[in-house]
Each structure stands twice: as C-alpha cells, then as structure tokens.
C-alpha cells in the first residue's frame, strides 16, 4: 500500500506538472502553423485537463482535433466533466504556477515577458536508460504534446468557448 501512496504523491507533484507543461508547449509550438508559442493562460487550461484521469483518457492520436475530443464526452454522455474544467483551473492554479516555476527554473520553459508566452527548450540528447521517464509518465507526456497540438489550431477565445471557461 505504501508504494501506491508514493506513486500518487509523485504523480501529483509540480515537478511532473513541469514535464507535462514542457511537452504541452512542445506540441503547441510544433503544431502551430507559424511555430508560435502558447501564452501562459493555455498552460492553466492544459494543467486542469492533464491532471484529471477522466479528462486525460480520451486524448490520443486517434482523434484528429480538439472538437473530436470534446465530442467524445458528449458521445459518452459525460459532458458534465467538461463543465468542471473552469473549477479545476481555479483549484489547480497554485499547482500550475509551481509547475511553471519549476520548468522555468530548470530551463525547460522560457518566458517572453513582453508577450506572456512560454517557449520550450528543445531536448538535445535522449535520456539514458534509468534517467528516462517511466512508461506511464512518458504516455502522459505524449498526451500533453497531442493536447498542445490541438490547442495550437485555435485562439484562446475559441478554446475557452469550447470548454465554457470564463476568463
């Protein structure tokens, strides 16, 4: 039982959040038609989604875009989960700030203070065996990257309308 508790603690740390936001930013930047980076507000929405198992499960390359992701909740009659994202953003605000701070402090993300955008640092070397993320964390990173790509196809106003988020 203690091992499970430790894994839950590890999963809920801002350090993992930093990794997921780094992968989200990479997906966003690589998916954006002009290679632009996301503004910080995107990271708060992404963090609310990526820290919920129920919201994270439908993210996959089998879906073509954000609209398909949202339709999956309507098709499964679980659209109430989407309505809770606004509250999750507020609940996860401190966690997201901590995750951004860790990512910036460790050189994974870089602020552009003039635009409020966060840029990611490209990984130069693949992690060696033993230093690479666990398979479950790597899968979550892949989901974060997919979500970033989907977000890159829309402006912030459209994304907030899809999720019924009030800014």
C-alpha positions as CSV (number, residue, x, y, z in Angstrom):
1,X,0.0,0.0,0.0
2,X,2.9,2.4,0.8
3,X,4.3,2.1,-2.7
4,X,0.9,3.1,-4.2
5,X,0.8,6.1,-1.9
6,X,4.3,7.1,-3.0
7,X,3.3,6.9,-6.7
8,X,0.2,9.0,-6.1
9,X,2.4,11.6,-4.3
10,X,4.9,11.5,-7.3
11,X,2.1,11.9,-9.8
12,X,0.7,14.9,-8.1
13,X,3.9,16.9,-7.8
14,X,4.5,20.1,-9.7
15,X,7.8,18.5,-11.0
16,X,5.6,16.2,-13.1
17,X,3.5,19.1,-14.0
18,X,6.6,20.9,-15.2
19,X,7.4,18.0,-17.5
20,X,3.8,17.8,-18.8
21,X,3.7,21.6,-19.5
22,X,7.0,21.4,-21.3
23,X,5.6,18.6,-23.5
24,X,2.4,20.6,-24.0
25,X,4.4,23.6,-25.1
26,X,6.5,21.5,-27.4
27,X,3.3,20.1,-29.0
28,X,1.8,23.5,-29.3
29,X,4.8,25.1,-30.9
30,X,5.4,22.3,-33.3
31,X,1.8,22.2,-34.2
32,X,1.3,25.9,-34.7
33,X,1.2,27.0,-38.4
34,X,3.9,29.6,-37.7
35,X,5.7,27.9,-34.9
36,X,4.4,30.3,-32.3
37,X,4.4,29.5,-28.6
38,X,1.4,29.4,-26.3
39,X,0.6,32.2,-23.8
40,X,0.7,31.2,-20.2
41,X,-3.1,31.0,-19.9
42,X,-3.1,28.0,-22.2
43,X,-1.0,26.2,-19.6
44,X,-3.6,26.6,-16.9
45,X,-6.3,25.0,-19.0
46,X,-3.9,22.2,-20.1
47,X,-2.9,21.6,-16.5
48,X,-6.5,21.2,-15.4
49,X,-7.0,18.6,-18.2
50,X,-3.8,16.7,-17.8
51,X,-4.1,16.3,-14.0
52,X,-7.5,14.6,-14.3
53,X,-7.5,11.0,-15.3
54,X,-11.1,11.2,-16.7
55,X,-10.2,14.2,-18.9
56,X,-6.9,12.8,-20.0
57,X,-8.0,9.4,-21.1
58,X,-9.7,10.5,-24.4
59,X,-6.6,12.3,-25.6
60,X,-5.0,10.3,-28.3
61,X,-3.7,10.4,-31.9
62,X,-6.8,8.5,-32.9
63,X,-8.7,11.8,-32.6
64,X,-8.0,14.4,-35.2
65,X,-8.6,17.6,-33.2
66,X,-10.0,19.4,-30.2
67,X,-13.5,19.3,-31.5
68,X,-13.3,15.5,-31.7
69,X,-12.0,15.4,-28.1
70,X,-14.9,17.4,-26.9
71,X,-17.4,15.4,-28.9
72,X,-16.1,12.2,-27.2
73,X,-17.6,13.5,-23.9
74,X,-20.9,14.2,-25.5
75,X,-21.0,10.8,-27.2
76,X,-20.2,9.1,-23.9
77,X,-22.8,11.3,-22.0
78,X,-20.0,12.6,-19.7
79,X,-20.1,16.2,-20.9
80,X,-20.6,17.2,-17.2
81,X,-16.8,16.5,-16.8
82,X,-16.1,19.3,-19.3
83,X,-18.2,21.7,-17.3
84,X,-16.0,21.2,-14.3
85,X,-12.8,22.4,-16.1
86,X,-13.4,26.0,-15.0
87,X,-13.4,25.0,-11.4
88,X,-10.4,22.7,-11.9
89,X,-8.4,25.6,-13.3
90,X,-9.1,27.6,-10.1
91,X,-8.3,24.5,-7.9
92,X,-5.0,23.8,-9.8
93,X,-3.8,27.4,-10.0
94,X,-1.1,27.1,-7.3
95,X,-0.1,23.7,-8.8
96,X,0.2,25.2,-12.3
97,X,2.2,28.2,-11.1
98,X,4.5,25.9,-9.2
99,X,4.9,23.7,-12.3
100,X,5.7,26.7,-14.5
101,X,8.2,27.9,-11.9
102,X,10.0,24.5,-11.8
103,X,10.0,24.3,-15.6
104,X,11.5,27.8,-15.9
105,X,14.0,27.2,-13.1
106,X,15.2,24.0,-14.8
107,X,15.5,25.5,-18.2
108,X,12.6,23.5,-19.8
109,X,10.4,26.6,-20.4
110,X,11.4,30.3,-21.1
111,X,9.2,33.4,-20.6
112,X,8.8,36.1,-23.1
113,X,7.9,38.9,-20.7
114,X,6.6,41.1,-23.5
115,X,4.0,38.7,-24.8
116,X,3.4,36.4,-21.8
117,X,4.3,33.4,-24.0
118,X,6.2,30.4,-22.8
119,X,8.8,28.8,-25.1
120,X,10.2,25.3,-24.7
121,X,13.8,24.2,-24.8
122,X,14.4,21.5,-27.4
123,X,15.9,18.4,-25.9
124,X,19.4,17.9,-27.2
125,X,20.0,14.3,-26.0
126,X,17.7,11.4,-25.4
127,X,17.8,10.4,-21.7
128,X,19.9,7.4,-20.9
129,X,18.3,4.2,-19.5
130,X,17.5,4.8,-15.9
131,X,17.1,8.6,-16.4
132,X,14.2,8.3,-18.9
133,X,10.6,8.9,-17.6
134,X,8.6,5.8,-16.6
135,X,6.4,4.5,-19.4
136,X,3.2,5.9,-17.7
137,X,4.8,9.3,-17.4
138,X,6.0,9.2,-21.0
139,X,2.5,8.3,-22.1
140,X,1.2,11.3,-20.2
141,X,3.8,13.5,-21.9
142,X,2.7,12.2,-25.3
143,X,-0.9,13.1,-24.3
144,X,0.3,16.6,-23.3
145,X,2.0,17.0,-26.6
146,X,-1.2,16.0,-28.5
147,X,-3.2,18.4,-26.4
148,X,-0.7,21.2,-27.2
149,X,-1.0,20.4,-30.9
150,X,-4.8,20.6,-30.7
151,X,-4.7,23.9,-28.8
152,X,-2.3,25.4,-31.5
153,X,-5.1,25.1,-34.0
154,X,-7.3,27.6,-32.1
155,X,-7.1,31.0,-30.5
156,X,-7.6,31.3,-26.7
157,X,-11.2,32.7,-27.2
158,X,-12.2,29.6,-29.1
159,X,-10.7,27.2,-26.6
160,X,-12.4,28.9,-23.7
161,X,-15.7,28.8,-25.6
162,X,-15.3,25.1,-26.2
163,X,-14.7,24.4,-22.5
164,X,-17.2,27.1,-21.2
165,X,-14.4,28.8,-19.3
166,X,-14.8,32.4,-18.1
167,X,-11.6,34.4,-18.1
